[in-house]
Amino acid sequence: MLDKLGLIHPILQAPMAGVSTPQLAAAVSNAGGLGAIGIGASDLAGARRMIAETKQATDRPFNVNVFTHASPTPDPEGERAWLSAMRPLFAEFGAEPPAELRVIYQSFNDNPALLALLIEMRPAVVSFHFGLPGADAIAALQDAGITLLATATNLDETRRIKAAGIDGIVAQGIEAGGHRGLFDDTQTDPQLGTFALTRLLVARAGLPVIAAGGIMDGAGIAAALDLGAVAAQLGTAFIDCPETSAEPAHRQALRSAAGHHTCLTSVISGRPARALANRFTQATGRGFAGQPPAYPIAYDAGKALHAAAKARGETGFGAYWAGQGAPLARSLPAADLVAVLAQELRAAKA
């Protein structure tokens, strides 16, 4: 699967919507890995611009990631209760919570214009997070010559990915930063670690497996390959590269003691995601006002609170996603980091 992409190194950069940029993706691809951009948090014009900018900066393959979450069911009463519970946090910064919450990100499954855009622009790879699109969309993308990947966190999701005809699986362990790729976040999450999940899927999936979660250096990549993965996908390892759009506070937190204390939380966005512990996760981490609204409705409140706090000089309410390997992050240009990872991989394999 990855052979036809002409990769020099089995190193994939995670899409990281909101942090990855065309410049980052192009730098990774130009260095022989597979760069990625995440367009799940972009509108159609923004998605077109990101893909076009990446194509301008590299003639090598790259991955475009989309969100395929279920359409959220509005719950006005629950949303009002959530906003009421958050009111004291907003008040600390002289602000009011939003009057109502919006669906700020449209699922790929509800956006035929985005499907048409991908078929028009034909990136080499498209990947799905939070589930799968319909059979017609999968067929249309593959007919356009696009390689398809999907995230799985357990064997059941893997079986569904294989049945849908997807080309490869990203095995996302519980160590990974950012949002869990759960198809259904209302069901119990077995929280499998990256290496246990990778080995399970290599043995049972019948598809190429890409290991993701907590992998930060060449030794980690080598371990994933030894378990049968065809590649490793790294996200947190790239956050502090100058090509990302990570906020200065995100970079500072990554380098600080906070890097040793990530937590899995649903309160920021409405879906489980691993973040650097901060004032937001601490203030809302112990049964805060019950269940947050569905994703991405809850995220509207989280982003509004971060904006209000940031305007007063407080950055402790940002969604600073990071995996459990955060203390191993390095501040290097992306091409240099890929070169270092490749050298470490060679040394581990020697």
C-alpha positions in Angstrom: 0.0 0.0 0.0 2.7 2.5 1.0 5.1 1.2 -1.6 3.1 2.8 -4.4 3.5 6.2 -2.6 7.3 6.1 -3.0 8.1 6.8 0.6 11.8 6.8 1.5 11.1 6.4 5.2 8.2 4.6 7.0 7.5 7.8 8.8 4.0 9.4 8.7 3.2 12.8 10.2 -0.2 12.8 11.9 -2.7 15.3 10.5 -3.3 17.3 13.7 -6.1 19.6 12.6 -5.5 23.1 13.8 -1.7 22.5 14.2 -0.5 20.9 11.0 0.1 23.3 8.1 0.8 22.9 4.4 4.4 23.9 5.2 4.8 21.1 7.7 3.2 18.5 5.5 5.3 19.5 2.5 8.5 19.5 4.5 7.8 15.9 5.8 6.9 14.7 2.4 9.9 16.3 0.8 12.1 14.6 3.4 10.8 11.2 2.3 8.0 10.6 4.7 4.3 11.2 4.3 3.2 14.6 5.5 -0.4 15.3 6.3 -2.9 18.2 6.7 -6.1 18.0 8.7 -9.1 19.8 7.2 -11.8 18.6 9.6 -11.8 22.0 11.3 -11.8 24.0 8.0 -14.5 25.3 5.8 -14.5 24.4 2.1 -12.5 27.4 1.0 -10.0 26.8 3.8 -9.7 23.1 2.8 -9.1 24.0 -0.9 -6.5 26.6 0.1 -4.6 24.1 2.4 -4.5 21.4 -0.3 -3.4 23.8 -3.0 -0.7 25.3 -0.8 0.6 21.8 0.0 0.7 20.9 -3.7 2.6 24.0 -4.4 5.2 23.2 -1.8 5.8 19.5 -2.7 5.3 17.2 -5.7 5.4 14.2 -3.4 2.4 12.3 -1.9 0.7 13.7 1.2 -2.4 12.8 3.3 -5.5 14.8 3.7 -7.5 13.9 6.8 -11.2 14.4 7.3 -13.6 13.9 10.3 -16.4 11.4 9.7 -18.2 11.7 13.1 -21.9 11.1 13.4 -24.0 14.1 13.1 -24.6 15.5 16.6 -28.1 15.5 18.1 -28.9 18.9 19.6 -29.8 18.8 23.3 -30.9 22.4 24.2 -31.6 21.6 27.8 -28.3 19.9 28.3 -26.4 22.6 26.4 -27.9 25.3 28.6 -26.9 23.3 31.7 -23.4 23.0 30.4 -23.1 26.8 29.7 -24.5 27.5 33.1 -21.9 25.4 34.8 -19.2 27.1 32.8 -20.4 30.6 33.6 -18.1 31.1 36.6 -15.1 30.2 34.5 -16.1 32.9 31.9 -16.8 35.3 34.7 -13.3 35.0 35.9 -12.2 36.8 32.7 -15.1 39.3 32.6 -16.9 37.4 29.9 -20.2 35.7 29.3 -20.6 32.2 27.8 -22.2 32.0 24.4 -26.0 32.4 24.4 -26.2 29.1 22.5 -23.9 26.5 21.1 -23.3 25.7 17.4 -22.1 22.8 15.4 -18.8 24.3 14.4 -17.4 21.4 12.3 -19.5 19.6 9.7 -18.8 15.9 9.3 -17.4 14.8 5.9 -20.4 12.5 5.8 -22.7 15.5 5.7 -20.7 17.5 3.2 -20.9 16.3 -0.4 -19.1 19.5 -1.5 -16.0 18.3 0.4 -16.1 14.9 -1.3 -16.3 16.7 -4.7 -13.3 18.9 -3.7 -11.1 15.9 -2.9 -12.0 14.1 -6.1 -11.2 17.3 -8.0 -7.8 17.9 -6.3 -6.9 14.3 -5.9 -4.4 14.2 -3.0 -2.5 10.9 -3.0 -4.0 9.8 0.4 -7.2 10.6 2.2 -7.7 9.4 5.8 -10.8 9.2 8.0 -11.1 9.8 11.7 -14.1 9.0 13.9 -15.6 6.4 11.6 -16.2 5.8 7.9 -18.0 7.5 5.0 -20.6 5.8 3.0 -19.8 3.2 0.3 -20.4 5.6 -2.5 -17.9 8.1 -1.2 -15.3 5.4 -0.7 -15.8 4.1 -4.2 -15.6 7.6 -5.7 -12.4 8.4 -3.9 -10.8 5.1 -4.9 -11.9 5.5 -8.5 -10.0 8.9 -8.5 -6.9 6.9 -7.6 -6.7 8.0 -4.0 -5.3 5.7 -1.3 -7.6 5.5 1.7 -6.7 5.1 5.4 -8.9 5.0 8.5 -8.2 5.1 12.2 -9.1 2.1 14.4 -8.9 1.9 18.2 -10.1 -1.7 18.5 -10.7 -4.9 16.5 -14.4 -4.3 15.8 -13.6 -1.0 14.1 -10.9 -2.7 12.1 -13.3 -5.3 10.8 -15.6 -2.5 9.6 -12.7 -0.8 7.9 -11.7 -4.0 6.1 -15.3 -4.7 5.0 -15.6 -1.1 3.6 -12.6 -1.8 1.3 -10.2 0.8 2.9 -6.6 0.3 1.9 -4.9 0.6 5.3 -5.5 1.1 9.0 -4.0 3.6 11.5 -3.9 1.7 14.8 -4.4 4.5 17.3 -3.3 3.5 20.8 -4.5 5.1 24.0 -1.2 6.9 24.3 -1.9 9.1 21.3 -2.5 12.9 21.6 -5.6 14.5 20.3 -9.0 13.0 19.7 -9.6 9.3 20.0 -10.7 7.9 16.7 -13.6 6.0 18.2 -16.4 5.2 15.8 -18.9 5.5 18.7 -17.8 7.3 21.8 -20.9 6.3 23.7 -19.6 2.7 23.8 -17.0 1.4 26.2 -13.5 2.1 25.0 -11.1 -0.8 25.6 -8.2 1.7 25.7 -5.7 -0.6 24.0 -2.1 0.6 24.0 -0.4 1.2 20.7 1.8 -1.9 20.7 -0.9 -4.3 21.9 -3.3 -2.9 19.3 -0.7 -2.9 16.5 0.2 -6.6 17.1 -3.5 -7.5 17.4 -4.3 -5.8 14.1 -1.3 -7.2 12.3 -2.4 -10.7 13.3 -6.1 -10.3 12.6 -6.8 -7.4 10.3 -5.6 -8.7 7.0 -4.6 -5.1 6.0 -1.5 -2.9 6.2 -1.2 -1.5 9.7 0.3 1.9 10.7 1.1 2.3 14.4 0.2 5.5 16.1 0.3 6.8 19.7 3.3 7.6 21.9 5.9 7.0 19.2 8.5 9.8 19.4 11.8 8.5 18.0 13.5 6.0 15.8 13.6 3.3 18.4 9.8 3.6 18.8 9.4 3.4 15.0 11.6 0.3 14.9 9.6 -1.4 17.7 6.4 -0.8 15.7 7.9 -2.2 12.5 9.2 -5.2 14.5 5.5 -5.9 15.5 4.6 -6.0 11.8 3.4 -2.4 11.2 4.3 -1.1 7.7 4.9 2.4 9.1 4.5 4.6 12.2 2.5 7.8 12.5 3.9 10.6 14.8 2.0 13.6 15.9 3.3 15.0 19.1 6.8 14.6 17.9 6.2 17.3 15.3 4.2 19.9 17.3 7.2 22.0 18.2 8.5 22.1 14.7 8.6 25.7 13.5 6.4 24.8 10.5 3.3 24.1 12.7 0.8 26.6 13.8 0.9 25.6 17.5 0.5 28.5 19.8 3.5 29.7 21.8 1.7 28.6 25.0 1.2 25.1 23.5 4.9 24.9 22.7 5.9 26.2 26.2 3.6 23.8 27.9 5.0 20.9 25.8 8.5 21.8 27.0 7.5 22.2 30.7 6.5 19.8 33.4 3.0 19.7 31.9 4.5 17.5 29.2 4.7 14.7 31.8 1.0 15.0 32.7 -1.3 14.4 29.8 -4.9 13.5 30.5 -7.8 12.0 28.5 -10.8 14.3 28.7 -14.1 14.9 26.9 -14.9 18.3 28.5 -13.0 20.4 25.9 -14.7 19.2 22.8 -17.3 16.6 23.7 -15.2 13.6 22.6 -12.3 11.9 24.4 -9.0 13.5 23.6 -5.6 13.5 25.2 -4.3 16.9 26.2 -1.6 18.5 28.3 -3.1 19.0 31.8 -4.0 22.7 32.3 -6.5 24.9 34.1 -9.3 23.7 31.9 -8.8 20.0 32.5 -8.3 20.6 36.2 -11.4 22.8 36.6 -13.6 20.4 34.7 -12.0 17.1 35.4 -14.1 15.8 38.3 -17.7 15.2 37.2 -18.1 18.8 36.1 -21.7 19.5 35.4 -22.3 15.9 34.2 -21.9 15.0 30.5 -20.7 17.6 28.0 -22.7 18.2 24.9 -22.0 16.1 21.8 -19.0 16.7 19.6 -18.4 19.3 18.2 -21.1 21.3 20.0 -19.1 21.3 23.3 -16.1 22.5 21.4 -17.9 25.8 20.7 -18.0 26.5 24.4 -14.4 25.4 25.0 -13.0 27.6 22.2 -15.0 30.6 23.5 -13.6 30.1 27.0 -10.1 29.9 25.7 -10.6 33.1 23.7 -11.9 34.9 26.7 -9.1 33.7 28.9 -6.4 34.4 26.3 -7.7 38.0 25.9 -6.8 38.5 29.6 -3.4 36.9 29.3 -4.4 33.4 30.6 -3.5 30.5 28.3 -4.4 27.7 30.7 -7.7 27.0 28.8 -6.3 26.0 25.4 -6.9 22.7 23.8 -3.2 21.7 23.8 -3.4 18.2 22.5 -0.3 15.9 23.1 0.4 12.3 23.6 2.1 10.5 26.5 5.5 10.7 24.8 5.4 14.5 25.0 8.6 14.8 27.2 10.6 13.3 24.2 9.5 16.1 21.8 12.2 18.0 20.0 12.3 21.5 18.6 13.7 20.9 15.1 12.7 21.9 11.6 10.5 19.1 10.2 13.0 18.0 7.6 15.7 17.8 10.2 13.4 15.8 12.5 12.6 13.3 9.8 16.3 12.9 9.1 17.0 12.3 12.8 14.2 9.8 13.1 15.5 8.0 10.0 19.0 7.9 11.4 17.7 6.6 14.8 15.6 4.0 13.0 18.7 2.8 11.1 20.7 2.6 14.3 17.9 0.6 16.1 17.8 -1.8 13.2 21.6 -2.3 13.0 
